[in-house]
Amino acid sequence: MLLKNFIYTKIYSIILLVIIMDTWLQYLIIAVVLVLVLLIVIKLTRRDFRIEANKLITYLGGKDNIVSAEANMSRFKVILKDVSIVNKDAIEKLGAKGIVEIDNQLKIIFGPNAKELKRYIDDIV
């Protein structure tokens, strides 16, 4: 009888341990899935400035049309050879909050991304 109770106690302990391990395993799987979903969401929402810089150069009339470019806080200032070939509507669709044209230069308000765009444009031009 004593041996039987001892065996039942050990079996019960093993079953309890399996249940607890199973619960921890489920929590671990859920945590891994949540981390993967979070990484995917971050990757999908992150802007690719190389693609945007290429589009911006195209909308500005190509790299031959760009004389110089500067980034100042939220503004991107670019001096162009010919301002008439610039596609301002496409630049606004790219995310510009405003465009100011003065003689042969454009001041484009991009927000905090202006400096990063300028860095990629400098690499391309």
FENKASUL-V475522 format. One record per pair of residues at least 4 apart in sequence whose ideal C-beta (glycine too) atoms are under 8 Angstrom apart, sorted by the first residue. I is the first residue (numbers start at 1). GAP is how many residues later the second one is. D is the distance in Angstrom with one decimal. If there is no record, write none. Layout:
i = <I/I>
gap = <GAP/GAP>
d = <D/D>
//
This chain:
i = <1/2/3/4/5/6/7/8/9/10/11/12/13/14/15/16/17/18/19/20/21/22/23/24/25/26/27/28/29/30/31/32/33/34/35/36/37/38/39/40/41/42/47/47/48/49/49/49/49/49/49/50/50/51/52/52/52/52/52/53/53/53/53/53/53/54/54/55/55/55/56/56/56/56/56/57/57/57/57/57/57/58/59/59/59/59/59/60/60/60/60/60/60/60/61/61/61/61/61/61/61/62/63/63/64/65/65/65/65/66/66/66/66/66/66/67/67/67/67/68/68/69/69/69/69/69/69/69/69/70/70/70/70/71/71/71/71/71/71/71/71/72/72/73/74/74/74/74/74/75/75/75/75/75/76/76/76/76/76/76/76/77/77/77/77/78/78/78/79/79/80/80/80/80/81/82/83/83/83/83/83/86/86/87/88/88/89/90/91/91/91/92/92/95/95/95/96/96/96/97/97/97/98/98/99/99/99/99/100/100/101/101/102/108/109/110/110/113/114/115/116/117/118/119/120/121>
gap = <4/4/4/4/4/4/4/4/4/4/4/4/4/4/4/4/4/4/4/4/4/4/4/4/4/4/4/4/4/4/4/4/4/4/4/4/4/4/4/4/4/4/5/66/4/4/64/67/68/70/71/4/70/4/4/42/43/65/68/4/64/67/68/70/71/4/70/4/35/39/4/35/38/61/65/5/6/9/64/67/68/4/27/28/31/32/35/5/6/18/20/26/31/46/4/5/19/20/21/24/25/4/61/62/17/15/16/17/20/12/13/14/15/55/59/12/13/14/37/10/11/7/8/9/10/49/52/53/56/6/7/8/48/4/5/6/43/44/46/47/48/5/42/41/35/36/37/38/40/32/33/34/35/39/31/32/33/34/38/41/42/28/29/30/31/27/28/30/25/26/6/24/25/26/23/22/18/20/21/22/23/5/20/4/4/11/4/4/5/8/17/4/7/15/16/18/12/13/14/12/13/14/10/11/7/8/9/10/6/7/4/5/5/6/5/4/7/4/4/4/4/4/4/4/4/4>
d = <6.6/6.3/6.3/6.4/6.2/6.5/6.2/6.1/6.3/6.4/6.3/6.3/6.3/6.4/6.4/6.3/6.1/6.0/6.5/6.5/6.1/6.5/6.6/6.2/6.4/6.3/6.2/6.4/6.3/6.3/6.4/6.4/6.3/6.2/6.4/6.4/6.3/6.3/6.2/6.2/6.1/6.2/6.6/7.1/6.8/5.7/7.1/5.2/5.8/7.9/4.9/6.6/5.5/6.4/6.1/6.2/7.5/6.4/7.7/6.4/5.6/3.7/4.9/7.9/6.0/6.5/6.8/6.2/7.6/5.9/6.2/6.7/6.2/6.5/6.8/6.6/5.4/6.9/6.4/6.1/7.0/6.6/6.7/4.4/4.5/5.0/7.0/6.0/5.9/6.2/6.5/5.6/7.6/7.5/3.4/7.7/6.5/7.8/6.3/4.1/5.7/7.8/6.6/4.7/7.6/5.3/5.2/5.9/6.5/6.0/7.7/6.2/7.9/7.8/5.6/4.4/6.3/6.1/7.8/7.3/4.8/7.0/7.1/4.6/7.6/5.7/5.6/7.0/7.2/7.6/4.6/7.7/7.0/7.3/5.5/7.6/4.6/4.4/7.2/3.6/7.9/6.4/7.5/7.2/5.8/6.4/4.9/6.2/5.6/5.4/6.9/5.6/7.4/6.0/7.4/4.6/7.8/5.3/4.4/6.1/6.1/6.2/7.3/5.0/7.7/6.6/5.3/7.1/6.0/4.6/6.8/5.6/6.8/6.7/7.2/7.9/6.1/7.9/5.7/7.8/6.8/7.3/6.6/6.5/6.4/5.4/6.5/6.5/5.0/6.2/6.2/5.0/6.8/6.4/7.7/7.4/4.9/6.1/5.8/4.4/7.2/6.5/7.5/4.4/6.0/7.3/5.3/7.5/7.1/4.4/7.5/5.6/7.1/7.7/7.9/4.2/6.1/5.8/6.3/6.6/6.8/6.1/6.2/6.9/6.5/5.8>
//
